[in-house]
């Protein structure tokens, strides 16, 4: 904000002329000044006029804050086009209890059903005064955005409707909101959530809704929950270790023993179960139990165990990479256990070997693991070029990021999906970089690959490939050639060239522009020279502004000059002049009250406040601002 605006605001604060203040509020060019004027208007009809016609939200909001006509305020909430004003108005109505509870409820309901702004809808829906269940249910079942639907579901009391959302909605976050709602209590529904919900966090939320031990046990013992036992055992607040220890030792029912082993926390008992129990399912659950941590036992078992259920849990938890590698090398039949083992391998030498294994399933898992590792560019390129399975090749391509490698894959592979994936992975560089030293044409190593990309853009039989290749080209001559043709990729070429021209038009670096002037591309050189000339002209005009001290001239330049650099320089010079004028005005002031007001007003600069302070004779004021004087702020 300019100092001239600060001066006008200060005058408003000290003026009693309502007619002049109204004129400023409606017509001043600076919205900060209009806002200050709106704050000092008493006539509510004028304030309503400002609310209806002001284009700056902050000014309209300031006017609204001084209006008490509840019908007018309600109309703003429902009909005003400015969303910020609508939001500020409904917040004020709620904070100041302007409407009765029933009136506010009806207003909120109408806004919730009709307002176009998603942020306002969310705020309205959150409001505790909105309780109409029919409206909330209507919103929850509408095509509203997810955030609003979730907010409505939070406030629904009907358990039947909540059950439908919790069990049947395709969106995991909508289901979660219904599960979290305290009005959903039915244990059978919670059981179905635990059994069927695909989202782990939703299942965790559900298990924590069981508030007593007997209800928890009732659910745990349902046989279809067998696949969730390990998960449930990690997420409950009841101490059940002793109970399940007793069940495991005394119960003859095998299913109940299996349930119990998931909830036992005694590591010695778990180790004994892993080594000696006759049921493979129980041994596997004991290993899966988070309280079983004996790596030595797992090291021994991986060498001798034959049951796949037990082996799956061993390879999921074992830390010994040497033994894990040995197991993989000796058991290369594609199955669930080997997939899990490969996913936990860190042995890159073995993974590379597996990437060329005859079994495509083994190769796929090995390449997937390699793709998550760093510094495997050479291996990924070889896989992308040689792999016969398209799915495996795609995994490798999507992990690549070296431009030349990706061009090579797009050039040498014949499958369209792979070629498109490779081209999409290429990061398009700025064309202007070609003139600044980091150019592909200057690298002998890169030339063949750039030629291949040009060839794809010009002659490939597939138009999608031509378009994609064009969008990655760095050769402006080829782009010119394509842009003047009639091929489908001419638009992409023009877009790419336009990005070069726009970069040059925005460039302020004289050194780079001079390099561009000397390049072989006539259009680029011409554009760079024009930009240099413009900068020279603007810099000259900026230098001239330093010699101008006429306020009207500077004001005209700061508001109307076509170049933002010149406008900015003129505005800065104008502010400096007005600042010194203000200092001189303060130097001539003798009114102590006005001087005190300036010192207390933090919107003024320290220099102005200090100068005013030096003219004050009141000891209390001087003592209050003693630090300002001492620090010479």
C-alpha positions as CSV (number, residue, x, y, z in Angstrom):
1,X,0.0,0.0,0.0
2,X,1.4,3.4,-1.0
3,X,2.0,6.2,1.5
4,X,-0.5,8.4,-0.3
5,X,-3.1,5.7,0.5
6,X,-2.0,5.8,4.1
7,X,-2.4,9.5,4.2
8,X,-6.0,9.2,2.8
9,X,-6.8,6.5,5.4
10,X,-5.5,8.8,8.2
11,X,-7.7,11.6,6.9
12,X,-10.8,9.3,7.0
13,X,-10.1,8.4,10.6
14,X,-10.0,12.1,11.6
15,X,-13.0,13.2,9.4
16,X,-16.6,13.9,10.4
17,X,-17.8,14.5,6.9
18,X,-20.0,11.5,6.2
19,X,-20.7,12.6,2.6
20,X,-17.0,12.7,1.7
21,X,-16.4,9.4,3.5
22,X,-19.2,7.8,1.5
23,X,-17.8,9.1,-1.8
24,X,-14.4,7.7,-0.9
25,X,-15.9,4.3,0.0
26,X,-17.6,4.1,-3.4
27,X,-15.1,5.7,-5.7
28,X,-11.5,5.6,-4.4
29,X,-9.2,3.5,-6.6
30,X,-7.4,1.9,-3.7
31,X,-9.4,-0.8,-2.0
32,X,-7.6,-0.4,1.3
33,X,-8.9,3.2,1.4
34,X,-12.4,2.1,0.5
35,X,-12.3,-0.4,3.3
36,X,-11.2,2.2,5.8
37,X,-14.0,4.5,4.6
38,X,-16.6,1.7,4.9
39,X,-15.7,1.2,8.5
40,X,-16.6,4.8,9.3
41,X,-20.0,4.9,7.6
42,X,-23.1,5.1,9.8
43,X,-25.9,5.0,7.2
44,X,-27.1,1.4,6.9
45,X,-28.7,2.1,3.5
46,X,-25.3,3.2,2.2
47,X,-23.6,0.2,3.6
48,X,-26.2,-2.1,1.9
49,X,-25.4,-0.3,-1.4
50,X,-21.7,-1.0,-0.9
51,X,-22.4,-4.6,-0.2
52,X,-24.5,-5.0,-3.3
53,X,-22.0,-3.2,-5.7
54,X,-18.5,-3.5,-4.3
55,X,-16.3,-5.8,-6.2
56,X,-13.6,-6.3,-3.6
57,X,-14.6,-8.9,-1.0
58,X,-12.8,-7.3,1.9
59,X,-14.6,-4.0,1.5
60,X,-18.1,-5.6,1.1
61,X,-17.4,-7.7,4.2
62,X,-16.4,-4.7,6.2
63,X,-19.7,-2.9,5.2
64,X,-21.7,-6.1,6.0
65,X,-20.2,-6.1,9.5
66,X,-22.1,-2.9,10.3
67,X,-25.5,-4.0,9.0
68,X,-28.0,-5.4,11.5
69,X,-31.0,-6.0,9.1
70,X,-31.4,-9.8,9.5
71,X,-33.5,-10.2,6.4
72,X,-30.8,-8.4,4.3
73,X,-28.1,-10.5,5.9
74,X,-30.0,-13.7,5.2
75,X,-30.5,-12.6,1.6
76,X,-26.7,-12.1,1.2
77,X,-26.2,-15.7,2.4
78,X,-28.6,-17.1,-0.1
79,X,-28.2,-14.9,-3.2
80,X,-25.0,-12.8,-3.2
81,X,-22.5,-13.9,-5.9
82,X,-19.4,-13.3,-3.8
83,X,-18.7,-16.6,-1.9
84,X,-16.3,-14.9,0.5
85,X,-19.0,-12.4,1.5
86,X,-21.6,-15.2,1.9
87,X,-19.2,-17.2,4.1
88,X,-18.4,-14.1,6.3
89,X,-22.1,-13.3,6.6
90,X,-23.2,-16.7,7.7
91,X,-20.3,-16.8,10.2
92,X,-21.4,-13.5,11.6
93,X,-25.0,-14.5,11.9
94,X,-24.0,-17.6,13.8
95,X,-21.4,-15.9,16.0
96,X,-23.7,-13.0,17.0
97,X,-27.0,-15.0,17.2
98,X,-28.7,-12.6,14.9
99,X,-31.4,-15.1,14.0
100,X,-33.5,-17.3,16.2
101,X,-32.5,-20.9,16.4
102,X,-35.4,-22.0,14.1
103,X,-34.6,-19.2,11.6
104,X,-30.9,-20.1,11.5
105,X,-31.7,-23.8,11.0
106,X,-33.9,-23.0,8.0
107,X,-31.3,-20.7,6.5
108,X,-28.6,-23.3,6.9
109,X,-30.8,-25.9,5.3
110,X,-31.5,-23.7,2.3
111,X,-27.8,-22.9,1.9
112,X,-26.8,-26.5,2.2
113,X,-29.2,-27.5,-0.6
114,X,-28.4,-24.6,-2.9
115,X,-25.1,-22.9,-2.4
116,X,-22.6,-23.6,-5.2
117,X,-19.4,-23.2,-3.2
118,X,-18.0,-26.4,-1.7
119,X,-16.1,-24.7,1.1
120,X,-19.3,-22.9,2.3
121,X,-21.3,-26.1,2.0
122,X,-18.8,-27.9,4.3
123,X,-18.9,-25.1,6.8
124,X,-22.7,-25.0,6.8
125,X,-22.9,-28.8,7.2
126,X,-20.5,-28.6,10.2
127,X,-22.6,-26.0,11.9
128,X,-24.2,-27.5,15.1
129,X,-27.4,-25.6,14.4
130,X,-28.0,-27.8,11.3
131,X,-29.7,-30.9,12.6
132,X,-32.5,-31.6,10.0
133,X,-32.0,-35.3,9.4
134,X,-34.0,-35.3,6.1
135,X,-31.7,-32.6,4.7
136,X,-28.5,-34.4,5.9
137,X,-29.7,-37.7,4.4
138,X,-30.5,-36.0,1.1
139,X,-27.0,-34.5,1.0
140,X,-25.4,-37.8,1.9
141,X,-27.1,-39.6,-0.9
142,X,-26.6,-36.9,-3.5
143,X,-23.9,-36.5,-6.1
144,X,-22.1,-33.9,-3.8
145,X,-18.4,-34.0,-3.4
146,X,-16.9,-36.6,-1.0
147,X,-16.0,-34.1,1.7
148,X,-19.5,-32.8,2.0
149,X,-21.1,-36.2,2.0
150,X,-18.8,-37.3,4.8
151,X,-19.7,-34.3,6.8
152,X,-23.4,-35.1,6.4
153,X,-22.9,-38.7,7.3
154,X,-21.2,-37.7,10.6
155,X,-24.5,-36.2,11.7
156,X,-26.9,-38.9,10.6
157,X,-28.7,-40.7,13.5
158,X,-30.5,-43.4,11.5
159,X,-28.5,-46.6,12.0
160,X,-30.1,-48.3,9.0
161,X,-28.8,-45.6,6.6
162,X,-25.4,-45.7,8.3
163,X,-25.3,-49.5,7.9
164,X,-26.0,-49.1,4.2
165,X,-23.1,-46.7,3.8
166,X,-20.8,-48.7,6.0
167,X,-21.4,-52.0,4.1
168,X,-22.2,-51.0,0.5
169,X,-20.6,-47.7,-0.5
170,X,-17.7,-48.1,-3.0
171,X,-15.7,-45.2,-1.4
172,X,-13.6,-46.4,1.5
173,X,-13.7,-42.9,3.1
174,X,-17.5,-42.7,3.0
175,X,-17.7,-46.2,4.5
176,X,-15.2,-45.1,7.2
177,X,-17.3,-42.0,8.1
178,X,-20.4,-44.2,8.6
179,X,-18.3,-46.7,10.7
180,X,-17.0,-43.8,12.9
181,X,-20.5,-42.4,13.5
182,X,-21.4,-43.3,17.2
183,X,-24.9,-44.2,16.1
184,X,-23.7,-47.3,14.3
185,X,-23.6,-49.9,17.1
186,X,-25.0,-53.2,15.7
187,X,-22.5,-56.0,16.4
188,X,-23.6,-57.9,13.4
189,X,-22.8,-54.9,11.1
190,X,-19.4,-54.5,12.8
191,X,-18.8,-58.2,12.2
192,X,-19.6,-57.8,8.5
193,X,-17.3,-54.8,8.3
194,X,-14.4,-56.9,9.8
195,X,-15.1,-59.8,7.5
196,X,-15.6,-57.9,4.2
197,X,-14.2,-54.4,4.2
198,X,-11.2,-54.2,1.9
199,X,-9.7,-51.2,3.8
200,X,-7.5,-52.1,6.7
201,X,-8.1,-48.8,8.5
202,X,-11.8,-49.3,8.3
203,X,-11.5,-52.7,9.9
204,X,-9.3,-51.2,12.7
205,X,-12.0,-48.5,13.3
206,X,-14.7,-51.1,13.5
207,X,-12.8,-53.3,16.0
208,X,-12.4,-50.3,18.3
209,X,-16.2,-49.8,18.3
210,X,-16.6,-52.9,20.4
211,X,-16.8,-51.6,23.9
212,X,-16.9,-54.7,26.1
213,X,-15.0,-57.9,26.4
214,X,-18.0,-60.3,25.9
215,X,-19.0,-58.6,22.6
216,X,-15.4,-58.8,21.4
217,X,-15.2,-62.5,22.1
218,X,-18.6,-63.1,20.5
219,X,-17.2,-61.6,17.2
220,X,-13.8,-63.2,17.5
221,X,-15.2,-66.7,17.7
222,X,-17.2,-66.4,14.4
223,X,-15.4,-68.8,12.0
224,X,-15.6,-66.6,8.9
225,X,-13.3,-64.1,10.7
226,X,-10.4,-66.6,10.6
227,X,-8.5,-64.5,7.9
228,X,-8.7,-61.4,10.2
229,X,-7.6,-62.8,13.5
230,X,-4.0,-61.6,13.3
231,X,-5.2,-58.1,12.4
232,X,-7.8,-58.0,15.2
233,X,-5.3,-59.2,17.7
234,X,-3.2,-56.0,17.1
235,X,-6.2,-53.7,17.7
236,X,-8.0,-54.2,20.9
237,X,-7.9,-52.5,24.3
238,X,-8.8,-55.5,26.5
239,X,-6.2,-57.6,28.4
240,X,-7.1,-61.1,27.0
241,X,-3.7,-62.9,27.3
242,X,-4.6,-65.0,30.3
243,X,-8.0,-65.9,28.9
244,X,-6.6,-67.1,25.6
245,X,-3.7,-68.9,27.3
246,X,-6.3,-70.9,29.2
247,X,-8.3,-71.5,26.0
248,X,-5.2,-72.7,24.1
249,X,-4.2,-75.1,26.9
250,X,-7.6,-76.6,27.8
251,X,-9.8,-76.3,24.7
252,X,-10.1,-79.4,22.4
253,X,-11.8,-77.5,19.5
254,X,-9.1,-76.8,17.0
255,X,-10.7,-73.6,15.7
256,X,-10.8,-72.1,19.2
257,X,-7.1,-73.0,19.8
258,X,-6.3,-71.3,16.5
259,X,-8.2,-68.2,17.6
260,X,-6.3,-68.2,20.9
261,X,-2.8,-68.4,19.5
262,X,-3.4,-65.1,17.7
263,X,-4.0,-63.3,21.0
264,X,-1.3,-64.9,23.2
265,X,1.5,-62.4,24.1
266,X,3.8,-64.9,25.9
267,X,6.8,-65.4,23.6
268,X,8.0,-68.6,25.3
269,X,4.6,-70.3,24.7
270,X,4.6,-69.0,21.1
271,X,8.0,-70.5,20.5
272,X,6.9,-73.8,21.9
273,X,3.9,-73.8,19.6
274,X,6.0,-72.9,16.5
275,X,8.4,-75.8,17.2
276,X,6.0,-78.5,18.5
277,X,2.4,-78.1,17.6
278,X,1.0,-80.7,15.2
279,X,-1.3,-78.3,13.3
280,X,0.4,-76.3,10.5
281,X,-2.3,-73.5,10.7
282,X,-1.7,-73.0,14.4
283,X,2.1,-72.9,13.9
284,X,1.7,-70.4,11.0
285,X,-0.6,-68.2,13.2
286,X,2.0,-68.3,16.1
287,X,4.7,-67.1,13.7
288,X,2.4,-64.3,12.4
289,X,1.8,-63.2,16.0
290,X,3.7,-59.9,16.5
291,X,4.9,-61.2,19.9
292,X,6.9,-64.0,18.2
293,X,10.3,-62.5,17.3
294,X,12.8,-65.4,17.6
295,X,14.9,-65.1,14.4
296,X,17.0,-68.0,15.3
297,X,14.0,-70.4,15.2
298,X,13.0,-68.9,11.8
299,X,16.6,-69.3,10.5
300,X,16.4,-73.1,11.4
301,X,12.8,-73.5,10.1
302,X,13.5,-72.0,6.6
303,X,16.0,-74.8,6.0
304,X,13.7,-77.6,7.0
305,X,10.1,-76.6,6.9
306,X,7.9,-78.0,4.2
307,X,4.4,-76.7,4.9
308,X,3.6,-73.7,2.6
309,X,1.4,-72.0,5.3
310,X,4.2,-72.0,7.8
311,X,6.8,-71.1,5.1
312,X,4.8,-68.1,4.0
313,X,4.9,-66.6,7.5
314,X,8.6,-67.4,7.9
315,X,9.7,-65.6,4.7
316,X,7.4,-62.7,5.7
317,X,9.4,-62.1,8.9
318,X,12.9,-63.6,8.5
319,X,15.7,-61.0,8.5
320,X,18.6,-63.3,7.4
321,X,19.1,-62.3,3.7
322,X,21.6,-65.1,3.1
323,X,19.1,-67.8,4.2
324,X,16.3,-66.1,2.3
325,X,18.4,-66.0,-0.9
326,X,19.3,-69.6,-0.4
327,X,15.6,-70.6,-0.1
328,X,14.7,-68.7,-3.2
329,X,17.5,-70.2,-5.3
330,X,16.4,-73.7,-4.2
331,X,12.6,-73.3,-4.5
332,X,12.0,-71.6,-7.8
333,X,8.4,-72.9,-8.4
334,X,6.1,-70.0,-8.8
335,X,3.8,-69.9,-5.7
336,X,2.6,-67.6,-3.0
337,X,5.7,-68.3,-0.8
338,X,8.3,-67.6,-3.5
339,X,6.5,-64.3,-4.5
340,X,6.7,-63.1,-0.8
341,X,10.3,-64.2,-0.6
342,X,11.3,-62.3,-3.7
343,X,9.6,-59.2,-2.5
344,X,11.8,-59.2,0.6
345,X,15.1,-59.9,-1.2
346,X,17.9,-57.3,-1.1
347,X,20.3,-59.5,-3.0
348,X,20.6,-57.6,-6.3
349,X,22.8,-60.2,-7.9
350,X,20.2,-62.9,-7.4
351,X,17.4,-60.5,-8.4
352,X,19.2,-59.8,-11.7
353,X,19.5,-63.6,-12.3
354,X,15.8,-64.1,-11.5
355,X,14.9,-61.2,-13.9
356,X,15.9,-63.6,-16.8
357,X,14.4,-66.8,-15.3
358,X,12.3,-68.9,-17.7
359,X,9.1,-68.6,-15.6
360,X,7.4,-65.3,-16.3
361,X,5.8,-65.1,-12.8
362,X,9.3,-65.3,-11.2
363,X,10.6,-62.7,-13.7
364,X,7.7,-60.4,-13.0
365,X,8.3,-60.4,-9.2
366,X,12.0,-59.9,-9.6
367,X,11.6,-57.0,-12.0
368,X,9.0,-55.4,-9.7
369,X,11.5,-55.6,-6.8
370,X,14.4,-54.2,-9.0
371,X,12.2,-51.3,-10.2
372,X,12.0,-50.1,-6.6
373,X,15.8,-50.1,-6.2
374,X,18.1,-47.2,-7.0
375,X,20.9,-47.1,-9.5
376,X,19.7,-50.0,-11.7
377,X,19.3,-48.0,-14.9
378,X,21.5,-50.3,-17.0
379,X,19.6,-53.4,-15.9
380,X,16.2,-51.9,-16.4
381,X,17.2,-50.8,-19.9
382,X,18.3,-54.3,-20.8
383,X,15.1,-55.8,-19.4
384,X,13.0,-53.2,-21.2
385,X,14.7,-54.0,-24.5
386,X,14.8,-57.8,-24.2
387,X,11.8,-58.9,-22.2
388,X,9.2,-60.8,-24.2
389,X,6.3,-60.4,-21.7
390,X,4.7,-56.9,-22.2
391,X,3.6,-56.6,-18.5
392,X,7.1,-57.2,-17.2
393,X,8.6,-54.8,-19.8
394,X,6.1,-52.1,-18.7
395,X,7.2,-52.5,-15.0
396,X,10.8,-51.8,-16.1
397,X,9.9,-48.9,-18.4
398,X,7.9,-47.1,-15.7
399,X,10.9,-47.3,-13.4
400,X,13.3,-45.7,-16.0
401,X,14.2,-42.0,-16.1
402,X,17.2,-41.6,-18.4
403,X,16.1,-39.8,-21.6
404,X,18.4,-41.7,-24.0
405,X,17.4,-45.0,-22.5
406,X,13.7,-44.2,-22.9
407,X,14.2,-43.0,-26.5
408,X,16.0,-46.2,-27.3
409,X,13.2,-48.4,-25.9
410,X,10.6,-46.3,-27.8
411,X,12.7,-46.7,-31.0
412,X,13.5,-50.4,-30.7
413,X,10.4,-52.0,-29.2
414,X,7.4,-52.6,-31.6
415,X,4.6,-52.9,-29.0
416,X,2.6,-49.6,-29.0
417,X,1.8,-49.6,-25.3
418,X,5.5,-50.0,-24.4
419,X,6.6,-47.3,-26.8
420,X,4.0,-44.9,-25.5
421,X,4.9,-45.6,-21.9
422,X,8.6,-45.0,-22.7
423,X,7.9,-41.6,-24.4
424,X,5.6,-40.6,-21.6
425,X,8.4,-41.2,-19.1
426,X,10.7,-38.7,-20.9
427,X,10.8,-35.3,-19.2
428,X,10.5,-32.5,-21.8
429,X,13.3,-30.0,-21.4
430,X,13.1,-26.3,-22.1
431,X,14.0,-25.6,-25.7
432,X,15.8,-22.5,-24.6
433,X,18.3,-24.7,-22.8
434,X,19.6,-25.8,-26.2
435,X,21.1,-22.4,-26.5
436,X,22.6,-22.2,-23.1
437,X,25.2,-25.0,-23.0
438,X,23.2,-28.0,-21.8
439,X,22.3,-29.0,-25.4
440,X,21.8,-32.5,-26.7
441,X,23.3,-31.6,-30.1
442,X,26.6,-30.8,-28.5
443,X,27.0,-34.3,-27.0
444,X,28.2,-37.0,-29.4
445,X,26.7,-39.7,-27.1
446,X,23.2,-38.1,-27.4
447,X,23.1,-37.5,-31.1
448,X,21.9,-41.0,-32.2
449,X,19.1,-41.0,-29.8
450,X,17.9,-37.5,-30.8
451,X,18.0,-38.6,-34.4
452,X,15.8,-41.6,-33.5
453,X,13.3,-39.3,-31.7
454,X,13.2,-37.0,-34.8
455,X,12.6,-40.0,-37.0
456,X,9.7,-41.1,-34.8
457,X,8.2,-37.6,-34.9
458,X,8.5,-37.3,-38.7
459,X,8.0,-40.8,-40.1
460,X,6.5,-43.2,-37.6
461,X,3.5,-45.1,-38.9
462,X,1.5,-44.5,-35.7
463,X,0.1,-41.0,-35.3
464,X,0.0,-41.3,-31.5
465,X,3.8,-42.0,-31.5
466,X,4.4,-39.1,-33.8
467,X,2.5,-36.7,-31.5
468,X,4.3,-37.9,-28.4
469,X,7.7,-37.9,-29.9
470,X,7.1,-34.3,-31.2
471,X,6.2,-33.1,-27.7
472,X,9.6,-34.4,-26.5
473,X,11.8,-33.0,-29.3
474,X,14.6,-30.5,-28.6
475,X,15.4,-29.6,-32.2
476,X,13.6,-26.4,-33.1
477,X,14.4,-26.9,-36.9
478,X,12.5,-30.1,-37.0
479,X,9.7,-28.5,-34.9
480,X,9.5,-25.7,-37.5
481,X,9.2,-28.3,-40.2
482,X,6.5,-30.2,-38.5
483,X,4.6,-27.1,-37.5
484,X,4.2,-26.0,-41.1
485,X,3.0,-29.4,-42.2
486,X,-0.4,-31.0,-42.1
487,X,0.3,-34.0,-39.9
488,X,-1.6,-34.6,-36.6
489,X,1.5,-33.6,-34.6
490,X,1.7,-30.0,-36.1
491,X,-0.2,-28.6,-33.0
492,X,2.2,-30.3,-30.6
493,X,5.1,-28.8,-32.6
494,X,3.6,-25.3,-32.5
495,X,3.0,-25.7,-28.7
496,X,6.6,-26.7,-28.2
497,X,7.9,-23.8,-30.2
498,X,5.6,-21.4,-28.4
499,X,7.1,-22.5,-25.1
500,X,10.5,-21.4,-26.5
501,X,9.2,-18.0,-27.6
502,X,7.4,-17.4,-24.3
503,X,10.6,-18.2,-22.4
504,X,12.5,-15.7,-24.4
505,X,9.8,-13.0,-24.0
506,X,10.0,-13.3,-20.2
507,X,13.8,-13.5,-20.0
508,X,15.7,-10.7,-18.2
509,X,19.2,-12.2,-18.4
510,X,21.3,-10.1,-20.8
511,X,24.1,-12.7,-21.0
512,X,21.7,-15.5,-22.2
513,X,19.9,-13.2,-24.5
514,X,23.1,-12.2,-26.2
515,X,23.9,-15.9,-26.7
516,X,20.5,-16.3,-28.3
517,X,21.1,-13.3,-30.6
518,X,24.2,-15.1,-32.0
519,X,22.5,-18.4,-32.6
520,X,21.7,-19.8,-36.1
521,X,18.0,-19.7,-35.7
522,X,16.8,-16.4,-37.2
523,X,13.5,-16.2,-35.4
524,X,15.0,-17.0,-32.0
525,X,17.8,-14.5,-32.7
526,X,15.3,-11.8,-33.7
527,X,13.1,-12.4,-30.7
528,X,16.1,-12.3,-28.4
529,X,17.3,-9.0,-29.9
530,X,13.9,-7.5,-29.5
531,X,13.8,-8.5,-25.9
532,X,17.3,-7.0,-25.4
533,X,16.2,-3.8,-27.0
534,X,13.1,-3.7,-24.9
535,X,15.1,-4.2,-21.7
536,X,17.5,-1.5,-22.8
537,X,14.6,0.9,-23.4
538,X,13.0,0.0,-20.1
539,X,16.2,0.4,-18.2
540,X,16.8,3.8,-19.8
541,X,13.2,4.9,-18.9
542,X,13.7,3.6,-15.4
543,X,16.9,5.6,-15.1
544,X,15.0,8.7,-16.3
545,X,12.4,8.2,-13.5
546,X,15.1,8.7,-10.9
547,X,15.3,12.3,-12.2
548,X,11.6,13.0,-12.0
549,X,10.3,14.6,-8.8
550,X,6.9,15.8,-10.0
551,X,4.2,13.9,-8.1
552,X,1.4,14.0,-10.8
553,X,3.9,12.7,-13.5
554,X,5.0,9.9,-11.3
555,X,1.5,9.0,-10.4
556,X,0.5,8.9,-14.0
557,X,3.4,6.6,-14.9
558,X,2.8,4.3,-11.9
559,X,-0.8,3.8,-13.0
560,X,-0.8,3.9,-16.8
561,X,2.6,2.9,-18.2
562,X,2.4,-0.3,-20.3
563,X,5.5,-1.8,-18.7
564,X,5.3,-3.2,-15.2
565,X,9.0,-2.5,-14.5
566,X,8.5,1.1,-15.3
567,X,5.3,1.3,-13.3
568,X,7.0,-0.3,-10.3
569,X,9.9,2.1,-10.4
570,X,7.6,5.1,-10.6
571,X,5.5,3.8,-7.7
572,X,8.6,3.3,-5.6
573,X,9.9,6.8,-6.4
574,X,6.4,8.2,-5.6
575,X,6.3,6.5,-2.3
576,X,9.7,7.9,-1.3
577,X,8.7,11.4,-2.1
578,X,5.4,11.1,-0.3
579,X,7.2,9.6,2.7
580,X,9.5,12.6,3.0
581,X,6.5,14.9,2.5
582,X,4.9,13.1,5.4
583,X,8.0,13.5,7.5
584,X,8.0,17.2,6.8
585,X,4.4,17.5,7.7
586,X,5.0,15.9,11.0
587,X,8.0,18.2,11.6
588,X,5.5,21.2,11.3
589,X,2.8,19.7,13.5
590,X,2.1,21.0,17.0
591,X,-1.2,19.2,17.8
592,X,-0.1,16.8,20.5
593,X,-3.2,14.5,20.2
594,X,-2.6,14.0,16.4
595,X,1.1,13.3,17.1
596,X,0.2,10.7,19.7
597,X,-2.3,9.1,17.2
598,X,0.5,8.8,14.7
599,X,2.9,7.2,17.2
600,X,0.3,4.7,18.3
601,X,-0.6,3.7,14.7
602,X,1.6,0.8,13.6
603,X,0.5,1.2,10.0
604,X,3.0,4.1,9.8
605,X,6.7,3.4,9.3
606,X,9.1,3.5,12.3
607,X,10.7,6.7,10.9
608,X,7.4,8.6,10.8
609,X,6.3,7.4,14.2
610,X,9.7,8.3,15.7
611,X,9.7,11.8,14.2
612,X,6.2,12.3,15.7
613,X,7.4,11.0,19.0
614,X,10.3,13.5,19.1
615,X,7.7,16.3,19.0
616,X,5.7,14.9,21.9
617,X,6.0,16.5,25.3
618,X,3.9,14.0,27.3
619,X,6.3,12.1,29.6
620,X,4.1,9.0,29.9
621,X,4.0,8.6,26.1
622,X,7.8,9.1,25.9
623,X,8.3,6.5,28.6
624,X,6.0,4.0,26.8
625,X,7.9,4.3,23.6
626,X,11.4,4.7,25.2
627,X,12.7,1.7,23.3
628,X,11.8,3.2,20.0
629,X,14.0,6.2,20.8
630,X,16.8,4.1,22.2
631,X,17.0,1.7,19.3
632,X,16.8,4.5,16.7
633,X,14.3,2.4,14.8
